Amino acid sequence: MNEELIAPCGMNCGICSGYLALANDVRNKGIRTNYCAGCRPRGKNCAFIKKQCELLMNGQVQYCYECDDFPCRNLKHIDKRYKERYRMSMVENLEYIRENGMEAFLEKEEEKWRCPECGAVICCHNGICYSCGLEKLRNKKNPHRWDDD
């Protein structure tokens, strides 16, 4: 886990399907999907809400929890969808970072999203390890849903 992959909104880009696809170069393994280097590395700061937030657009905050309006309506909306579909909460991530620091958060994330089979990272969007679970990903009807959804 890498601090540069934690977006201002609290998304851990390191567990995102687009990032994991790129990191594991799944296109060269026959899986068609989008690649993403992460919000901060791409210079987007936050793909979800940057264009809707003056503080993020102007670089006045590094993380949304630094804002007096945290969590704002936009962040609550995204957070609700991610809690329901992807088993993670951006608001909870940010609260944890604010209370415990980035290093503790990254350690917690590494443990939470570790593949029990090979030790690589499990994707928050579908629960699949892009290192050892490519066959499962290849055969998945909806690559952005967990099997039990």
C-alpha positions as CSV (number, residue, x, y, z in Angstrom):
1,M,0.0,0.0,0.0
2,N,1.2,3.4,-0.9
3,E,0.2,6.9,0.4
4,E,0.4,8.4,-3.1
5,L,-2.6,6.1,-4.0
6,I,-4.9,7.5,-1.3
7,A,-7.1,10.0,-3.0
8,P,-8.4,13.1,-1.2
9,C,-11.9,11.6,-1.0
10,G,-10.5,8.6,0.9
11,M,-10.5,6.1,-2.0
12,N,-7.5,3.8,-1.9
13,C,-6.7,3.6,-5.6
14,G,-4.4,0.7,-4.8
15,I,-7.4,-1.6,-4.4
16,C,-9.3,-0.2,-7.4
17,S,-10.0,-2.5,-10.5
18,G,-8.4,0.0,-12.9
19,Y,-5.2,0.3,-10.9
20,L,-4.9,-3.4,-10.2
21,A,-5.5,-4.1,-13.9
22,L,-2.6,-1.8,-14.8
23,A,-0.3,-3.0,-12.0
24,N,-0.9,-6.6,-13.2
25,D,-1.0,-5.8,-16.9
26,V,-4.1,-7.9,-17.4
27,R,-4.6,-6.7,-21.0
28,N,-1.5,-8.7,-22.0
29,K,-3.1,-11.7,-20.3
30,G,-6.2,-11.5,-22.5
31,I,-8.5,-9.4,-20.3
32,R,-10.0,-6.3,-21.8
33,T,-10.4,-3.6,-19.2
34,N,-9.6,0.0,-18.4
35,Y,-6.3,0.9,-16.8
36,C,-5.7,3.7,-14.3
37,A,-2.6,4.8,-12.5
38,G,-4.6,6.3,-9.6
39,C,-6.0,9.8,-8.9
40,R,-2.9,11.5,-7.6
41,P,-0.4,9.9,-10.0
42,R,-2.6,10.9,-12.9
43,G,-2.7,14.5,-11.7
44,K,-6.5,14.3,-11.2
45,N,-6.2,14.6,-7.4
46,C,-9.7,13.0,-7.1
47,A,-11.7,11.6,-10.0
48,F,-14.9,11.6,-8.0
49,I,-15.3,15.1,-6.6
50,K,-12.4,17.4,-7.6
51,K,-14.5,19.3,-10.2
52,Q,-17.2,19.8,-7.6
53,C,-15.0,21.2,-4.9
54,E,-13.1,24.5,-5.0
55,L,-10.8,23.5,-2.1
56,L,-9.6,20.4,-4.0
57,M,-9.4,22.2,-7.3
58,N,-7.2,24.9,-5.8
59,G,-5.1,22.6,-3.8
60,Q,-6.2,24.1,-0.4
61,V,-6.8,20.7,1.1
62,Q,-4.9,17.4,0.7
63,Y,-7.7,15.2,2.1
64,C,-11.5,15.9,2.4
65,Y,-11.4,15.5,6.2
66,E,-9.4,18.8,6.3
67,C,-12.6,20.7,5.2
68,D,-15.1,22.3,7.5
69,D,-17.9,20.7,5.5
70,F,-16.6,17.1,5.9
71,P,-18.3,14.9,4.8
72,C,-20.0,17.0,2.1
73,R,-23.1,15.9,0.2
74,N,-21.0,14.7,-2.8
75,L,-18.7,12.6,-0.6
76,K,-21.7,11.1,1.3
77,H,-23.3,10.2,-2.0
78,I,-20.2,8.3,-3.3
79,D,-19.6,6.8,0.1
80,K,-23.1,5.3,0.3
81,R,-22.6,3.6,-3.1
82,Y,-19.2,2.2,-2.1
83,K,-20.5,0.9,1.2
84,E,-23.4,-0.8,-0.5
85,R,-21.5,-2.2,-3.5
86,Y,-17.8,-2.5,-2.7
87,R,-17.4,-3.1,1.0
88,M,-15.5,0.0,1.8
89,S,-16.2,3.5,3.1
90,M,-14.3,6.6,2.0
91,V,-15.6,8.6,4.9
92,E,-14.5,5.8,7.4
93,N,-11.1,5.7,5.6
94,L,-10.7,9.5,6.1
95,E,-11.8,9.4,9.7
96,Y,-9.3,6.6,10.4
97,I,-6.5,8.5,8.7
98,R,-7.4,11.7,10.7
99,E,-7.5,9.8,14.0
100,N,-4.7,7.3,13.5
101,G,-2.4,8.6,10.8
102,M,-1.6,7.5,7.3
103,E,0.9,4.8,8.3
104,A,-1.6,3.0,10.5
105,F,-4.3,3.3,7.8
106,L,-2.0,1.8,5.1
107,E,-1.1,-1.1,7.5
108,K,-4.8,-1.8,8.1
109,E,-5.6,-1.6,4.4
110,E,-2.8,-4.0,3.6
111,E,-4.2,-6.6,6.0
112,K,-7.9,-6.0,5.0
113,W,-7.3,-6.4,1.2
114,R,-4.6,-9.2,1.3
115,C,-5.4,-12.2,-0.9
116,P,-5.5,-15.3,1.3
117,E,-4.1,-17.4,-1.5
118,C,-1.0,-15.5,-2.7
119,G,-0.7,-12.4,-0.5
120,A,-1.3,-9.9,-3.3
121,V,-4.1,-7.3,-3.3
122,I,-7.8,-8.1,-3.6
123,C,-9.9,-5.6,-5.6
124,C,-12.6,-3.7,-3.7
125,H,-14.8,-3.7,-6.8
126,N,-15.2,-7.4,-7.2
127,G,-13.2,-9.2,-4.5
128,I,-10.8,-10.8,-7.0
129,C,-7.0,-11.0,-6.7
130,Y,-5.6,-9.7,-10.0
131,S,-2.5,-11.7,-9.4
132,C,-3.8,-15.3,-8.8
133,G,-7.5,-14.9,-9.7
134,L,-7.3,-13.9,-13.4
135,E,-9.4,-16.9,-14.5
136,K,-12.1,-15.9,-12.2
137,L,-12.0,-12.4,-13.5
138,R,-11.9,-13.6,-17.1
139,N,-15.1,-15.6,-16.6
140,K,-17.0,-13.0,-14.5
141,K,-20.2,-11.7,-16.1
142,N,-20.0,-8.3,-14.2
143,P,-16.4,-7.5,-13.4
144,H,-17.5,-4.7,-11.0
145,R,-19.6,-6.7,-8.6
146,W,-18.8,-9.2,-5.9
147,D,-20.1,-12.7,-6.5
148,D,-22.6,-12.6,-3.6
149,D,-24.2,-9.3,-4.8
